[in-house]
Amino acid sequence: MLTVSPNNKKMEEFACSSDLCHMGHGTYPRATRLNDGSLLGTHTALQNGENVIVTTRSTDEGLNWRGFGEVIRGVGDIDNPFVIQLQNGIVLCAFRNHSKNSDGGYVHFRITICVSEDGGRCWKYLSTAEESSHSEKGLWEPFMRLAKDGSLQLYYSRENGCHDQDSIQRISHDGGATWGEVIAFSGYGIIARDGMLGLVEFGNQLVAVFETDEEGPMHIKSVISPDDGKTWAHRQLIYRAPRGVAAAPQIANCGGVLIAGTLGE
């Protein structure tokens, strides 16, 4: 784990351990706090050859979780779920929703949005933010946040080729039903694989962290937005592993201190 400041003037590395809380069997767990104070979690379960995006719920601050709902299931590459509750109580789940051929090769990529009107138990399709049938232009790792102006921001990774990937932002003004223009705010203009985005508010800024191979083996960099995601700048190095790689970062604001976690090898 890393303690960082947004201008990278101070950084400390430390190990973190705590009791494990079992959220369910599967991959890519994420959670959000609902308006009623409970936590709604989601992850991808593997059941009888199908990928199933399920929801779980905790009413004791994440100590215990129980199965709650099912967003979607299928035989394709369905994964990377992320849930968020809108101000009107509607819950959205964004996820990658890819089709493969009989040989296991990708033939179609999608970022799909589903909607729940009962707190995350029952779901239906809402929209497709982007899709592609190009074998080297995958779409990955969606993340959503509510902007201060009430709009919904969607972030995800978009491949331009096997050695190039950008971080993308799309904006919706109707609760995720339709999406605005594609904005590449990280990775644009360089050949590098920026991805696995994490984002947090810090004072009047947004801080985004991501993995990249811009300067050798995967390491962690960041960009900063001073205007709630309208513009991004100040690309800088956050962490480079002394050996191996640093990848798949996440970041949190803990009482005014930024904590970034990363997977290392």
C-alpha positions as CSV (number, residue, x, y, z in Angstrom):
1,M,0.0,0.0,0.0
2,L,1.1,3.6,-0.7
3,T,0.3,6.8,1.1
4,V,0.6,9.6,-1.5
5,S,-0.2,13.3,-2.0
6,P,-1.7,14.4,-5.3
7,N,1.5,16.4,-6.2
8,N,3.7,13.4,-5.3
9,K,5.7,15.4,-2.8
10,K,5.2,12.8,-0.1
11,M,4.9,9.1,-0.5
12,E,5.3,6.3,2.1
13,E,5.0,2.5,1.5
14,F,3.5,0.2,4.1
15,A,1.9,-3.2,4.5
16,C,-1.7,-3.5,5.5
17,S,-3.5,-6.5,7.0
18,S,-6.9,-7.1,8.5
19,D,-9.4,-9.9,9.1
20,L,-10.9,-11.1,5.8
21,C,-14.6,-10.7,5.1
22,H,-16.1,-13.3,2.8
23,M,-18.1,-11.5,0.1
24,G,-18.7,-14.6,-2.2
25,H,-17.0,-16.9,-4.6
26,G,-15.8,-15.2,-7.8
27,T,-13.7,-12.4,-9.2
28,Y,-13.6,-8.6,-9.4
29,P,-15.5,-7.6,-6.3
30,R,-16.7,-4.1,-6.0
31,A,-19.2,-2.3,-3.6
32,T,-21.0,0.9,-3.0
33,R,-22.9,2.4,-0.2
34,L,-26.7,2.8,-0.8
35,N,-28.9,5.6,0.4
36,D,-30.2,3.5,3.3
37,G,-26.7,3.0,4.7
38,S,-26.3,-0.6,3.6
39,L,-23.5,-1.8,1.3
40,L,-24.3,-3.3,-2.1
41,G,-21.5,-5.5,-3.5
42,T,-21.1,-7.2,-6.9
43,H,-18.7,-9.7,-8.3
44,T,-18.5,-12.3,-11.1
45,A,-19.3,-15.9,-10.2
46,L,-18.6,-18.9,-12.3
47,Q,-21.6,-21.4,-12.5
48,N,-21.8,-24.4,-14.8
49,G,-19.7,-22.8,-17.5
50,E,-21.5,-19.4,-17.3
51,N,-20.2,-16.1,-16.0
52,V,-22.8,-14.7,-13.6
53,I,-22.7,-11.1,-12.3
54,V,-24.3,-11.3,-8.9
55,T,-25.0,-8.7,-6.1
56,T,-24.5,-9.2,-2.4
57,R,-25.6,-7.0,0.5
58,S,-24.2,-6.1,3.9
59,T,-26.0,-4.2,6.7
60,D,-23.1,-4.4,9.2
61,E,-20.4,-2.3,7.4
62,G,-19.1,-5.2,5.4
63,L,-18.5,-7.7,8.1
64,N,-21.1,-10.1,6.7
65,W,-22.6,-10.4,3.2
66,R,-25.6,-12.3,1.8
67,G,-26.6,-13.1,-1.7
68,F,-29.0,-10.5,-3.0
69,G,-29.6,-10.5,-6.8
70,E,-28.4,-11.4,-10.3
71,V,-27.6,-8.9,-12.9
72,I,-26.8,-11.1,-15.9
73,R,-25.5,-14.5,-16.9
74,G,-24.0,-15.9,-20.1
75,V,-21.3,-18.0,-21.8
76,G,-19.3,-15.0,-23.0
77,D,-16.6,-13.0,-21.2
78,I,-18.9,-11.2,-18.8
79,D,-16.9,-9.5,-16.0
80,N,-15.6,-6.2,-14.4
81,P,-18.9,-5.2,-12.7
82,F,-19.2,-1.9,-11.0
83,V,-22.3,-0.6,-9.2
84,I,-23.5,2.9,-8.3
85,Q,-26.7,4.4,-6.9
86,L,-28.1,7.6,-8.5
87,Q,-29.7,10.4,-6.5
88,N,-33.2,9.1,-7.4
89,G,-32.4,5.7,-5.8
90,I,-31.9,3.9,-9.1
91,V,-28.9,1.5,-9.1
92,L,-26.8,0.9,-12.2
93,C,-24.3,-1.8,-12.9
94,A,-21.7,-1.4,-15.7
95,F,-19.7,-4.3,-16.9
96,R,-17.7,-5.8,-19.8
97,N,-19.9,-8.0,-22.0
98,H,-17.8,-9.7,-24.7
99,S,-18.6,-12.4,-27.2
100,K,-16.2,-15.2,-28.2
101,N,-16.0,-17.6,-31.1
102,S,-15.7,-21.4,-30.7
103,D,-11.9,-21.1,-30.5
104,G,-12.1,-18.7,-27.6
105,G,-11.2,-15.6,-29.6
106,Y,-12.9,-12.3,-29.0
107,V,-15.4,-11.3,-31.8
108,H,-17.4,-8.5,-30.1
109,F,-16.6,-6.1,-27.2
110,R,-19.2,-4.2,-25.2
111,I,-19.5,-2.0,-22.1
112,T,-23.1,-2.7,-21.0
113,I,-25.2,-0.8,-18.4
114,C,-28.1,-2.5,-16.5
115,V,-30.5,-0.9,-14.1
116,S,-32.2,-1.9,-10.9
117,E,-35.2,-0.1,-9.4
118,D,-35.3,-2.2,-6.2
119,G,-31.9,-1.6,-4.7
120,G,-30.0,-4.2,-6.7
121,R,-32.1,-7.3,-6.5
122,C,-33.8,-7.3,-10.0
123,W,-32.1,-6.0,-13.1
124,K,-32.8,-5.1,-16.7
125,Y,-30.8,-3.8,-19.7
126,L,-30.4,-0.1,-20.0
127,S,-27.8,0.8,-22.6
128,T,-24.5,-0.1,-24.3
129,A,-22.0,2.7,-23.7
130,E,-19.6,1.4,-26.5
131,E,-19.1,-1.7,-28.6
132,S,-16.5,-2.9,-31.1
133,S,-16.0,-5.9,-33.4
134,H,-12.3,-5.2,-33.9
135,S,-10.2,-8.0,-32.5
136,E,-7.6,-5.6,-31.1
137,K,-9.9,-2.9,-29.8
138,G,-11.2,-4.3,-26.5
139,L,-13.1,-2.4,-23.8
140,W,-12.4,-3.1,-20.2
141,E,-12.9,-2.2,-16.5
142,P,-15.8,0.3,-16.3
143,F,-16.1,2.7,-13.4
144,M,-18.8,5.2,-12.6
145,R,-19.2,8.3,-10.5
146,L,-21.7,11.1,-10.0
147,A,-20.4,14.6,-11.0
148,K,-21.1,17.7,-9.0
149,D,-23.4,19.0,-11.7
150,G,-25.6,15.8,-11.4
151,S,-24.3,14.1,-14.5
152,L,-23.1,10.5,-14.6
153,Q,-19.5,9.9,-15.5
154,L,-18.4,6.6,-17.0
155,Y,-14.7,5.6,-17.2
156,Y,-13.2,2.6,-18.8
157,S,-10.1,1.3,-20.7
158,R,-10.2,1.2,-24.5
159,E,-7.6,-0.6,-26.6
160,N,-6.3,1.1,-29.8
161,G,-4.1,-1.9,-30.7
162,C,-2.2,-4.7,-28.9
163,H,0.4,-2.3,-27.5
164,D,-1.8,0.8,-27.0
165,Q,-4.7,1.5,-24.6
166,D,-6.3,4.8,-23.3
167,S,-8.4,5.7,-20.3
168,I,-11.8,6.9,-21.6
169,Q,-14.5,9.1,-20.1
170,R,-18.1,9.3,-21.3
171,I,-20.9,11.5,-19.7
172,S,-24.6,10.8,-19.4
173,H,-27.2,13.4,-18.6
174,D,-30.1,11.0,-18.5
175,G,-29.1,8.4,-15.9
176,G,-27.0,6.2,-18.2
177,A,-29.6,5.8,-21.0
178,T,-27.4,7.6,-23.5
179,W,-23.8,8.7,-23.5
180,G,-21.8,11.6,-24.9
181,E,-18.6,11.8,-26.8
182,V,-15.6,9.6,-26.2
183,I,-12.9,11.5,-24.3
184,A,-9.5,10.0,-23.9
185,F,-8.0,11.6,-20.8
186,S,-5.0,9.3,-20.2
187,G,-2.8,7.6,-22.8
188,Y,-3.8,9.9,-25.7
189,G,-0.9,10.7,-28.0
190,I,1.5,8.1,-26.6
191,I,1.9,4.4,-27.3
192,A,1.4,2.8,-23.9
193,R,-1.2,0.5,-22.2
194,D,-2.9,2.7,-19.6
195,G,-5.5,0.8,-17.7
196,M,-7.1,-0.6,-14.5
197,L,-8.3,2.9,-13.5
198,G,-8.9,4.0,-9.9
199,L,-10.4,7.4,-9.1
200,V,-11.1,9.5,-6.0
201,E,-12.1,13.0,-5.0
202,F,-9.5,14.9,-3.0
203,G,-10.6,18.4,-2.0
204,N,-11.5,20.2,-5.2
205,Q,-9.6,17.8,-7.4
206,L,-10.1,14.3,-8.9
207,V,-7.1,12.0,-8.8
208,A,-7.0,9.1,-11.2
209,V,-4.4,6.3,-10.9
210,F,-3.7,3.7,-13.5
211,E,-1.2,1.1,-14.6
212,T,1.0,1.8,-17.6
213,D,3.9,0.4,-19.4
214,E,4.9,3.8,-20.8
215,E,8.5,3.5,-19.4
216,G,9.2,-0.2,-19.1
217,P,7.4,-2.9,-16.9
218,M,4.0,-2.0,-15.5
219,H,4.1,0.9,-13.0
220,I,1.6,3.3,-11.5
221,K,1.0,6.9,-12.7
222,S,-1.7,9.5,-12.1
223,V,-3.5,12.4,-13.6
224,I,-5.4,15.2,-11.9
225,S,-8.6,17.1,-12.8
226,P,-9.1,20.5,-11.1
227,D,-12.7,20.8,-12.5
228,D,-14.6,17.6,-11.6
229,G,-13.4,15.7,-14.6
230,K,-13.8,18.3,-17.4
231,T,-10.0,18.5,-18.0
232,W,-7.1,16.3,-16.9
233,A,-3.3,17.0,-16.7
234,H,-0.2,16.6,-14.5
235,R,0.6,13.0,-15.6
236,Q,3.2,11.8,-13.1
237,L,4.8,8.7,-11.7
238,I,3.3,7.4,-8.4
239,Y,5.1,4.1,-7.9
240,R,7.5,1.8,-9.6
241,A,8.2,-1.6,-8.1
242,P,11.8,-2.3,-7.3
243,R,11.4,-5.6,-9.1
244,G,8.7,-7.1,-11.2
245,V,5.6,-5.0,-11.9
246,A,3.1,-2.8,-10.1
247,A,-0.4,-3.1,-11.6
248,A,-4.2,-2.9,-11.0
249,P,-4.1,0.1,-8.6
250,Q,-7.0,1.5,-6.5
251,I,-7.1,4.7,-4.5
252,A,-9.1,6.0,-1.6
253,N,-9.3,9.3,0.4
254,C,-9.0,8.3,4.1
255,G,-9.6,11.5,6.1
256,G,-7.6,13.7,3.8
257,V,-4.8,11.2,3.1
258,L,-4.7,9.4,-0.2
259,I,-4.1,5.7,0.0
260,A,-3.2,3.8,-3.2
261,G,-3.1,0.0,-3.3
262,T,-1.4,-1.9,-6.1
263,L,-0.9,-5.5,-7.1
264,G,2.8,-6.3,-7.3
265,E,4.8,-9.2,-8.6
